[in-house]
Structure formats: C-alpha cells, structure tokens
Amino acid sequence: MDRIAAAVEAIAQRKKELFGLLGELIAHPTVSPPARNSTEAQSLIARELQRLGFTVDRWPVFPGDDNVVGRLPGTSPGKAKSLIINGHIDVAEVGDDAGWTYPPFALTEGGDGRWYGRGVADMKGGLAASLFAIKMLREHGVKLAGDLLFQSVIGEEAGEAGTLAAIERGYRADYAVVVDTSDLHMQGQGGVITGWITIESPTTLHDGMRAKTIHAGGRVHGASAIEKMMKVIASLQELERHWAVMKAYPGFAPGSNTINPAVIEGGRHAAFIADRCSLWITVHFYPNESHEDIIREIEEHVRRAAAADVWLREHPPTFRWGGRSMIEERGEIFPSLELDRDHPGLSALQTAYEQQLGQPPKTDMSPTVTDAGWFAHAGIPAVLFGPGELEQAHAVDESIDPQQLVQFAQVMARFIASWCNTEKVGKG
C-alpha cells in the first residue's frame, strides 16, 4: 500500500480522532451574531496547524475575532500547484436551546447514528475533516511539492469579510476549496449584496404644511420622503419582474434573482412631514453577474424613475452598497462564483472523489451563498465542496452523517496529495 492509500485508510480507522477534534471545536460557542467570541476556537486551530508543521499567521479582523492562516511550504514552491483550504469558524445563532433535543455545544451521537451540535454541518465539520486529512498525510510521510494554505476565517454568518481580509493580506493560490456545506456536491453559487437607498428633503416641514404641499395653490414644493420611497419600491418591483423574464442561469429556478425591500426606516415624529426615508434591500444575482454590475443596473433604473417625478428629480435618491459586516455596518457582500468546469483543479477534485467513492460527483449550483465568491472576485479559481446537508445549516438539532465526514476527509486527502504534487504548466 502506498503512502497516500495508507493515509486514506487511516482516516477511516482513526475516525474517532476526527470526531474528537470536531467535538473540541463544537465546544467553543462561536455564535455570530453576536460574534467577537472566536479566540479560543481559533487558538485550537492555530495549535493544530503548528503541530502539523504549518507556519501560522494570526491577526484581528475585529476585537475578539481573529483570522488564522497556516502555510505549509511545498518542497518545490513555485514549480508545483498551490492550494487554499478555506472555512469559517463562526456558527449560526442557537436561540432558545430549550428546543434542542441535544446540547448545541457538545458533540453528541444521536440514536439515529448521526452526530449533533451547532456547527457540525455549517461548518466546523468541514474544518475538522480537512485538518484531519492533512494530519494523516503528514503522519504517513506524504510530501507536497506545492504550498498548502489552511484558512480558518471569521464572520461568514454575519456577512463579515474574513475571507476578503485574508485575500487582502496577500494569500493567493492556484486553486481554492471552500469546505462549507454542500452535501459533497461540487458547486458554484450566485451572489448577494445589500444596499441602502435614501431619500432626504433639504427642509423639514410641520404636519400642518401638508395641505400646502399637495393641494392646488399651496405653492410649497415639498414632499414626504416616505411617500416618495413608494415610487422607488415600485421601480424596484418593475426591475425585479424584468430580471425574472430576461435573465436565467442553469441550475437556478426562474426568478431566483430577486430584489427584496427588507427594511424601511423613515420620518421623525407624527407632527412632521417625513423628511428622510431609507430602504434596505437585499439583492440576489446569478453566477455570471458581478455585484458591481448589479449596483450600476439598479442605480440607473431607480434614477430614471426618480427623474420622472417632479420632486425626486431635484432631490434624487442616494445609495450605499454592501459593507464588511452586517453587525458593524448593516451591510454585506457575497460575490458570485461561476464554476469553471474545465479547470484542472476541479478535474483533480472530481478524480479524487471518483477514486474514493466509485462514482462521479454531482457538480451543480448552491442555492445559498458562501465565502467562495470572494476567491472568484479576486481571480482565484475556486469551488464549494464540503460535508453536511444545507437543510441542517442553522437548524435546531443540527446534525451530520459521520460517514460523510470520513468520506469527505478521504477525498480531500487524495485531492491535496494530487493537486499539490502537480507541476505547473502555463496557467491554471
């Protein structure tokens, strides 16, 4: 038996160690929001990486929430393919844990054979299994010619750009695998961006002035920002319907590209005409679209609608898009990922899957969004591939099939050993 095969076999034989590592991660309640609570969990990741020979870079993205990136230098850096394995350490809210059958922050084997705990599927399972795969490769003497980077980032659950911060710090590779929840499918994704549209009057008028702003002969050029926002909302609905008819992407149901008027804030008091109104929208778009293009399209459409209104053309809406945190800025961006089905990285991952599981993987589109889009936005080819069913993410009594965790770790071990020992030839 060669070293790679021995490492893969050891993953199954020593799966209790994998579950033990996952249990340690689950025990740290890195719930986001409120976030700012990942110090101990990230320290655990950093220690594991150091034990495996990685050099570790750790820095604060927000107080109490550090990114951890480990680099394992290859034996022939620059000559062989490099790889990023990426996952987020934060988990979804639990709410009232009285509704849970099993304690959310203790890995528990249920009577149905599944493992329970917050984050087992989304996505501490993917982090633990990837780390364990690397550990088995190291213990069995499998050398990697290309650099291997392991990223444990913060903030994905609250739209906080932990992965973007790692990219901005200079971490790049020839391919990236985001080991978030995908039920072992290999996926691309659409994108999401939030934005604020604001209408503001330069003057504040008392409620008693309303008759003069709306009746003939009143001769006061004023308006309610709330009422004018209704025209903006109507224009967004018109654009959403147009998108549903004119845009499509394989793997998505028609009309998946939506504009949701999620929150509206306006007015100051019942004794005044509303002089300010803000609308918070959430926009879903397709993998072949960028959030920059979507911003331009929405702003142009709304401005044209505003230009048709006698008051709005002089007091046009303003826009604020995205943000690096839903907690700090009330804004987020998840860029899209159009999967390159011909990329050699995806081919190598598919081959590893077939070698281990004896059948080709499902390659499709995720119905949700993850940090994978940040890699595509930075020009780094990437794929979403991880254990756990999406319906378990954020669920009460979140659970995962332990056999799938083992299978994922085995596929990743094969893929890492293959990809990081592939000679660079040209691009890709």
N, C-alpha and C positions, 0 to 999 in steps of 0.2 A: 504494500500500500504506500503510495507517495505521500509527501508531507501535506499537500492540500487535502487529499482524501482523508487522511488521518485527522486533520483539524476539523473537517466537516463531520466526521463520525463522532469526534469528541464532543461536539456541540450537543448531540442527542444524548450521549452517555452521561454528560455532566450538566444536564438541563436544570438540575436543582440549584446549581450555582447561578445560572441565568436568572431563575426566579428569585433567588436570594438578592441579587443586585437590583432587580426590579422592585422587590419589597422595600429595600432601603430607600430607593427614590420615591416610592409612593408614600413612605412615612413622613416625608417633608411636604407640608401643605402649601405648595407654591401657587396658591389660588390667585387668579387675575381676572377682574379686579377683586381685591384692592391692590394686588401686586406689592412690590418692594419687600419681598419675603423669600428670595431665592438664594440667599447667601449660603446656607448650609447645604442645600442640594447641589449648588454649583461647586462648592468645596469638595463634595463627594466625587463629582465628575472630574474635577481637576486632579484629585489624588489618584483616581483610576488611570487617567491618561499618563500621569507621571510614572506610575508603576509599569506601564507598558512601553516606556521609553520616549514618550512624546515630550517635546518642549511646550510649555503651556503659557499662553498669553491670556491674562485676565484683566478686564477693565470695566469700570462702572458705566452703564448706559443711563441708568437712573440710580439714585441712592438706594441701596438695598437690592439692586438688581444688576448683577454683573454678567457680561458675556464671557464665555470661556471658549478659547480656540486652542486646540492642540495640533502640533505639526510633528509628524514622523518623517524625517528626511529619508528619501529614497537612496539606494546605492548608486543610482545614475541619474541624479536630478537634472532636468532639462532635456534628457535624452529619452525618458520614458513618460508615459501618461501620468498626470497627477489627478487626484480625486478629492472632492469635498463631500463629507457626510454631514448633513445638517439636520438639526431638530430643535424644538423649543422645550424649555424646562418648565414653563408655566402651564397650569391646568385651568379648566373651567370652574366657575363657581359651583358650590355644592348646595347652597340654600339651606333649608331646614333638613338636617341629616336624619330627622325622625322618620322621613320617608324612605330611608335606605334600609334594606334587609341586612346588609353587611357594612361594617365601619368603612367610611370612604378613604381613610388614610392608613389602612392596614391591608396589605395584600392577603386576600382570603380565598381559599379554594371552596367553591360552592358545591352543593350536592349534585349539580349537573356537569361537573368536571371543568367548568370554566373558572378563571381567576377574576376576582372582583376588586375594585378600588378605583378612586378617581385618578385618571391618567393612564390606566393600563392600555387603553386603545389610543387615546389622544393626549400625549403621545410618548409617555415615558417607556412604553413597551418597545417602541422603535429605537429609542436611545439606548436602552439596556441591551437589547438584542444585537445592535450594531457594535457596541463596546465589547460584548462577549465574543462576537465573531472575530474581532480584531485580536482579542486576548488568545483565542485558540490558535489563530495563525501565528502569533508571536511565540507561543509556547511550543509549537510544533516546528519552529525554525523556518517558516516560510518568509523568504526575503522579498522585499518590494523594491523595484528599481525606481519607481516614481514616487513623488511625495504624496503622503496621505494626510489630509486635514480633517479634524473632527471638530464640529462646531455645536456647542450647546448654547443656544441663544435665549434671550428673554423676550417677553412681550407679545407673542403672536396672538394670544387670546384677546388682547385689548388693542390690537392694531398698533402695537409699539414696534418700531422698526429695528429690532435686534439684529436680524439678518442683514438689513441695509447697513447698519453700523459696522458689521464685520466686513462687508464688501468695501465700505469707505475706508476701512483701516488697511486695505490693500490685499486682502485674502482672495486669491483667484485660483482657479484650477482648470484643467481641460474638460472636466465634467463634474456635475454636482448631483447628488441624490438626496432629496429631502424625504426623510423617513417618517413622514406624517401618515395619518390614517388613510389607507387606500384599499384595504382588504386584499393586498398583494396584487392589485392591478397596477399597471404602469401608465401614468396619467399626465396629461396636460391640464390646464384649467383656464377658465375665464378670469376676469378681473373685477375688482370692486373699488370704487372711490366714493368718499363722502364729500359734500360741499355745502357751504352756507351761501344763500342768496339773500341780500339785504336791500330793503327799500327804506329810504330815510328822507324825511322832509326837512328843509332848512329852517322851517318855522314851526313852533308849537302853538296850536290853536285850542282855545277853550271849547268845550262841547257846545256852548251857546252860539258859536260861529258856524256850526254845521249848516244851518239854513242858508247862510250866505255863500257857502262853497258849492251847494248842489242845486239851488233854485235860480231861475232866470232873474237877472237883475241884481243878484247878490254881489257880484263883482269882486269876489275873493277867490283868487286862484290857489286853492288848497285842496287837499285830498287826504283820505285815510290810508295810511300805509298798509293796513290790514286788507282793506278792500282792493287796493291796487295789487297786493300779493295774490289775490284770487285770479287775476289775469295772468300772472306768471305761472301759477299752478295749472291753469287751463292750457297754457302754451306747452308746458312740460308733458301734460297728458297727450296733447296732439303729437308731440315728438315721439313719445313712447309708442303710440299706435303706429306711427310711420316706421319706426325701427322694427316693430313686430312684423310688418308687411314686407319691408325691403331688405332686412338683414337676416342671415341664417348662418349656422355653423354646424358641421357634422358632429353628432353626439349630444346636441342640445335640443330640447323641445322648442318649438316655435314660440317666440315671445319671451325667451329667457332673459333677454336684455331689457331690464326694467329701470324705471326712474321712480323711486319711492319717496313721496313727500312725508318724511318720518316725524319731524318735529317742527312746530311753528311757535314762534315767540314774538309778541308784539304789544304795543300800547303801554301806557304808563298808569292810567287811572280812568275811572268811568267819567270823570269830569273833563276829560280832554279828548280831542280827536287824535287817534293813534298817529304819532309822528315817526314811528320806526317799527319795522316788522322784519323778522329774519326767518328763513325757511331752511331747514336742514334736510338735505336729500341724500339718498343712498342710490348709487348707480351701478348696475351690473352690466358688464360688456363682454364681448366674445374674445377668444384667444388670439385672433388675428387683428385685434384692435389695441391701441395703447391708450393709457389714461390721458396722455397729452392730447391725443386726437379727440377723445370724448369730451374733454373740457372745452376745446375750441368749438366743437359742434353744438354743445348745449349753450354756451355763451352767445354764439352767433344767433341761434334760434330765439333765445329769450330777448336779446337786444332788438331783434327785428320786431318781435311782439310789442316790446316796450315803445318802440318808435312809432307804432300805430296809435298810441294813447297820448292825448294832448298834454297830460301832466307828466307821465313817465318819460316822455321824450326829453323833457327838461330835467328830470330827476331820475336818471336811469338806475337800474339795479347794479349793485356791486357784488363781487364774488370772492369767496375764499375757499380754496380747494385743499382737500387732503390734510395731511399732518403726520407727525411721527408718533402720535399717541392719542387714543380715544380718552384716556384718563386726563392727560395734561392739556391737550389742545382741542378735544372734542372733534377729532378728525383722523381719518386713516386712509391709507392706500394699500391695496393688494394688486400689484401688476399682474397681467395675464401671462400665461405660458403656453405658447403654441408649440406642441411637441414635434420635434424633428425626428420623424420615424426612420430616417435614413442615417442618423448619426451613429458612428461606430460605438459610442458609449452605450446607447440604448441597445444596439445589437449584442454587445457583450453581456449586458444585464439579462437580456432575453435568453441568450445561450446558457448563462449560469442557471437561470430558472428552469429551463428545459432539462439540463443535465441533472438537476437535483430532484425535480418533481415529475419528470417524464412526460410533460405536456407543455405546449406553448402558453405563455401568459396572456391574460386579457390586457390589451392596450387600448385605452379609451380616454374619456374626459371626466374629470372630477366635477361633481355638481356643486362643490363648495370651493373655497379659496384657501390657500396656504402661503407660506413664505417662498414657495418655489418660484413664483413670478419675479421676485427680486433678482434672481440669478439671470433669468432671461432678459430682464431690463438692463442688466449690466453687461450683457453679451456673453454670458457664461452658459453653455448648453446644460440643460438640467432635465430631471424627471422627478415626478412624485411617485414614490414607491415605499409602502410601509405596511405593517400589520394592523389588524383591527378593522371592524366594520364601522362605517361612518355613522350609522344609527346609534352606535354606542357612545360616540363623542358627545359630551355634555349631558349624558343621560343619567338619571337616577339608577343606582346599581350598575354603573359602567363595568363592562366585563370584556374578556378576550379569550379566545380559544388558545390554550397554552401550546398546542401542537403547531398552530400557525406561527407563534413566536419562534419556535425552534426552526421551522421551515424557513422563515424569513432570515434568521441568523445564518443558516446554512447557505442560502442563496447569496447573501451578502459576502460571506467568506469566499465563495467561489468567484464572485464578481471582483472583489478587491484584489484577489491574487492574480486574476487575469488582466484586469484593466491596468493596474499599477505595474505590470510587467510587460506592457505593450509598448513597443518602440514608437516614438513619434515620427510620423512621416507626413510632412506637409502640415495642413490644417486639420482640425477636428480631433 
